[in-house]
Amino acid sequence: MMYYLESGSHDPGFNLALEQYVFDRMDRAHAYCMLWQNDNAIIVGKNQNTVGEINAAYVKEHGIRVVRRLSGGGAVYHDLGNINFTFIVDSGATAAFDFSTFCRPIVKALEHFGVHAEINGRNDMTIDGKKFSGNSQYGKQGRTMHHGTILYDSDLEVVGKALTVSRDKLEGKGIQSVRSRVTNVRPYIAGDISTEAFFAALRDFLFQEYALQPYRLSQGQLAEIRALQAERYDQWSWNYGASPAYRLRKARQVDGCGKLEIFLDVQKGILRDVAFYGDYFGNEDTQSLARRLSGCPMEAAAIRTALKDLEIGTYFNHMDLETFLEVLLQ
C-alpha cells in the first residue's frame, strides 16, 4: 500500500524534517508519496559546499532560507510557484539510482494535461529541451527516497540571481545563464490553470495512478518532526558547516557523475586531510573515504593500495577508480 501525506507547511526546515521522519521512522511495509511546497528557499545537496552555491548577498537581501537536504545533487530554488514531489519506497538490499521510475508518473501526469515532457540527463525532466524538474535520491539500508521539483509558475529571475552556477558547468554545456535553460510548466498548459489548481489536479492524478490512501500525522508525530527540524534543519552547522581548511583544490566535471571538488591538505607529500564536495550522488558517506586516505602518500600506487577493497562508485555514482585518481592527482 502507498500512503499520501501532505505537509500543509511552507517551511523548508519542517518539510525536509518530515521527509526524513517518514524515511527513518514510518512503517517500511508501506510506500509513501508526498506533494509539498516551500516558500522562498534554496535547498542544497548533501555533498555541496553551500557558500559556493549561493549568491550570499542576494539571499540575505531577499530573506531566502538556505537548507541542506539528505540527498546529493545540485542546489535548487523553491518558491510557491514550485511543487515538490517525494516517493519513499523499499528498494531491496542496495539502493540504485533509478530516477526514471519515479519521474515517469510526473511525465504521465503532464501528458494528461497535454504537455509532452521528457526525462533527460542524470536527473532532469525537460519540455522543449528546457529543464523544469531536477531530481535527487537518498538511499540507506535498502530504503530509497526520491524527490523532485516541478517549476510550474516560479519566478525564474530569482532562480538565476539566487544560485551561483560554476563556470565549468556553463562552459561545458554552452549555457549562457540559468534563466536561459529552465522553464515553467504553466505556459504549456492549455487554459490558465493556477498553481493551486494544478497542485490539486496532480494530487488527484497520483491518487488514481497509485490507489493512494491518505495518511494523517498525529500530534505526537508532528512534535517529533519539529524536534528533528530544530535538531538538524534549523542548524547553521548542518546547512552551511565550516569552510574546509585546505592548501589545494581539485575540481572536475565528470560525465555521468557530476561535479567533484576535492579540498586537500598535503604536507611533505602526505595527504593529511581531505574533503569532498559537489553535486554528485552516492550511497556512502565520503567522510569514511577521507579517513581511509588520511596519511597516504600522494601517488597512485599508494592510493590504489589504500582503496583496494573499496568501490569508488558507491561514493561517487558512475565514477571508477582511475577517474578518481585522475581528479585527485591531476
N, C-alpha and C positions, 0 to 999 in steps of 0.2 A: 504494500500500500504506500502511496505517496501523499504526504500531508502538505497543505498550503499554509504558510504563515505570512502575515502582513504586519510590518513593524508599526505603522502609524506615526513613527517619529522621523524627522528630517535631520536628526543629529548624527553626523558621521561616526562619532565615537560609539554611540549606542548601537547603531546598525552593524558596525563591524564586530562589536561585542556579541550581538545577537547571533550573527553568523557563527562565531567561534563557539558559543554556547550550544547551538544546535549541533554543530560538528562534534564537539567533545563530549557532550553530556546527554543528548537525547537518544532514545532507543534506536539502536542500529538495525533492528529488524525492519525498520521503515525507511523510506527515502523522503526527502523534503524539498519543497520548492518555495521560493520567496520572490516577491516583487517589492522594491523599495526605492526610495529617493533620498538624496542628501541635498541640503541647501548650501551652496557656495563653499565648496570644499575641493581640495586636491588630495587624492588618495595615491600614495606612493607604494611601489612594490617593496616586498620584504627585503630584497637584496640591494636596494638603491641607496646612494648617498644623498640624502634629502636636499642638502644645501646646493647640490649640483643640478637638481632637477627643477627647482622653482625660481621664479623671479621674486626674490625675497621682498624687495621694496614694494612691488605691485601687490603682492599677497598681503603685506601688512596694511597698506593704504586702503585696501578694499575689504578688509576683515575676512579673508578667506581662511578657513580652517585647513590645517595640514595634518593628515592622519595616515599612519603606516598600516597596511593590511598584512595578513598572514602569507599571502601568495606572492610569487615572483612576478616578473613582467615590469612594464613601464608605468610611469605616473599618468593619471587621468584626472580630468576636471569634472566635477559634478555640480549641477545646479538643478532647479526644479523643472527644467525643460528636458532633463535626462532621466531615464528609467533604468534601474539596475535589476538584473535577474540573477538568482542563485539556485543551483541544484546541488544537493548533498546526498551522496549515494555510497553504498559499499562497492568497492571496485576489485575485491579479491586480494591476493597476497601482495601484489605490487600495484601502485597507483600510476598507471601510464598516462602520459599527457595526450589524451584524446579529446581535442577541442571540438571536432566536428560533431560528435554525438550530441553535445549539449547546445551547439549552435543551430543545428537543423530545426528544432522546434521554433526558433525565432524566425528563421528563413521561411518556414512553412506558414507561420502566422502572418508574415508580411505579404506572402503570396495571396493569402486570404483577403488582404486589403488592396490587392492589385499592384504590389510593389515587388519587382524582381531583385532579390539580394543574393550575394554570393559569399562563400567562405573562402578567404584568401590568406596567403602568407602563413605565418606561425599561428596567429591568434586573432585575426581580424575578420570582420564582415564588412562588405562594401556594397554600394549602389553606384552604378556608372563609374566604377573604378575609384570612388571616394569612400573613405572609411567612415562608418557611422557607429561601429561597435568594436571595442577592444575587450579581449577576454583573458582570464587568468585562472590557474588552478593551484590547489594546495592538496597534497596527499600525505597521509600518515596512517600507518597500521592498517592498510587495506581500505581506507576511507578516502573519498575524493570530494572536495568542494570545488565546484566550478562557478565562477561568477563573471558577468559581463555587463557592459554598458550599452544603452541604446540612446544615441543622440537623437532625440525626437524634435525638440524645439529649444535647444540650448543656445546661449549667447556665444557664438563662435569667435567673436572678437576677444572675449575674455579668455577663452581656451588658448588662443595664440599668445596673449600677453602674460598669462599667469604661469605658463610652463616654459622652462628653458630647454630647448631641444639641442642636443650636442651637434656640433658642426659635422662630425663624421657621419651622422645619420642623414643630415641634409645633403651633403655632398655625395654620399654613397647611393642615394636614391634619386638624385637630381631634383630635389624638392626645394621650392623657394620659401615655404613657410608652413607652419602647422595649419593655418587657416585655409591654405590652398588645397590641402589633401584630405580634408574632412567635410562631412555634410550632415545636415539634419535629415531625418526621415520625413518630416511633415510636408515639405514641398512636393513629395512624390505621392502623397495620399490623396485620393480623389475626394473632393469636398474639404471644407475647413473643419477638421476634427481637432479639438483642443487636446492638450497633453493629458488632462484628466480623463477625457472620453476615451483616448487611445489606451491609457493605463487600464481602464475598466474593460475595454474590449479585448486587450491582450490577456488579461486575467481570465475572462470568460473562455477565450480560446484554449488556454492552458488547462482549465478545469475540464473541458471536453476532451482534449487530447490525452490527458493522463488520468482521467477519472479522479481528480484530486479530492481530498477530504479536508475541510477547514480544520485548523488547529488553533485553539485559543490558549495563550500562555496564562498561567496562574500568577497571582500576585507574588507568590514565593519565587517563581521562576524569573519574573521581571526584576525582583530585588537582586537575584544572583547575577543577572545580566548587567545591571547597573554597577554592582560591585566589581565585576570583571572590567567594565568600562573604566571605572576610577583607577583600578589597579594597573591597567595596561594602556588603553587607547586614549586616556586623557593625560598621559605622562610624556614629558619632553624627552626623557631618556629613550622611550620606545619610538616616538615619532621622528625625532631628529638624531639623537645619540651624539656622542662626542666625535669630533672630526678626527680622522686617523692621523697618527704621527707617522711620518714616512720620509724616506730620503729619495726613493724612486717611485715613479708611477708608470705602469704599463697599461695600454688600452688597445683593444681590438674589437671591431665589429665582425663577428664570426657568423658566416652563413648558417642558417638553421638553428642557431643558438641565441644570438642577440649580442648586446654589448657587454664586454667583460672588462672591468677596470681592476688592476691589481696594485695595491699600495704596499711598498716593500721597505723594510729597514734592513740593510745589508751592511755588515761590519767585517772588514778583512776577509771578504769573500764568503762569509757565513750568513745565512738568512736568519735574522733574529726575530723578526715579526713580519706578519703578512695579513692583509685584509682584502676581501673580495667584494666588489660592488658591481651592479649592472642590472639590466632588465631581462636577464636570463631566467629560465625555470630550472628547478632541480628539486629532488625529493630529500636530499641530505643537507644538513646544516654545514656551511663551509667553515665554520669555526673548528670542526674536527679535522678538516683538511689542513687548515692553518697550523694547528698543533702538530700535525704529522710533519709538516715542512720546517718547523722551527728547529734551528740548529743544523740544518742541512747545507752543505756547500752548494753554491750557485752554479752547478754544472750538471749536464743532462744525465750522466750515468748515476750520480749520487741521488738525484731526484727520482729517477726511474726505480732505483732500489728502495727508496723511502716509500714509494707509492705502489709497489709491485702487487700488493693484494687489494688495492682499491680500484673501483670502477669510476673513472672520472665522469662518465655520463650520468651518474646518479647525483652529482653535484651541479653539473652544467649540461643540461639536456642537449643531445645531439653534438657533443664535443668528445673527441678522442684524446688520448694521452699525448700524441705527437703534436696536435694543435695546441693543447695546453702548454706544452713545453716551448713551442714557438712564441706564444704570447709572453710567457714568464721570462724567457731568456733572450728575447729579441734585443 
